[in-house]
Amino acid sequence: MKEEAKKPDLVVFNEETQRYDAALKPYGTSASSPVIKPTNTATWTGDGVRRVNKILKGKFDEVKKEYEMLMEKFQYNDMLYNAKFGFEPIIGETYHLYLNKKEELFLSIIEPSQWDLEHKGSFRLNSDKMWEKVEELTNQEE
């Protein structure tokens, strides 16, 4: 077998197609071609990292807020289901949680304005049997 002569480095010859294809290359192939310089991607990368971090922090804050709300609901429900009451609460009705003189929590239908006991909050039982805190309205003078 006869070895083929090696082409000089300046000659662009494609061994697979057996053709000269310098004009088909996406880059310069002669010594007078413009210099190929790697692009500085540090700015692009830094910007991307900042954007991704901002998006992820926003999502994390949303999840954290939702978690805190769920924990608050859990604590209210745990507190109310462990409170003392001598009646079966009705779904949709508002009840008031108090601390008695023995430092025990108990549920009542009596409004806070009609009693001197320490009022811990007002709650409504929803159809899922989950207690929801009722925000108290203050009387505003007109």
C-alpha positions, 0 to 999 in steps of 0.5 A: 500500500502506498501512503498518501503524501501529507498535505501542508498545514495551510491546506484545508483538505477533508480526509473523509470527503477527499475534497478541499473545503476551506470555503465551507468552514465557519471559521477562517482557515488562512493565516490572514483570517481574523483572530478567533478570540474567546468571548468573555462570558463572565458578564453573561454568566454573572447576570444569569446567576443573579437572575436565577438567584432572584427568581429562586429567592422569590419562590423560596420566600413564597414557599416559606410564607405558605409554610408559616401560614400552614404552621399558624393554622396547625397551631390554631387547630391544635390549640382549639381541639385541645381546648375545653368546651361542653358543646358541639361546635356548629360549622360556620359559627364563630366561637371565642377562645379564653384563658380561665383562672386555672390557665386552661383554654376554653371555647365559648359563644360569649363575646369578648366585650361581655366578659373580663377573661383573657381573650385569645382570639375568635375562630370559625369552624369551616366545613372541613372541620378546620378552625380559621381565625376571625379577624376582629373588627374594631368599631370606628366612629363616623 
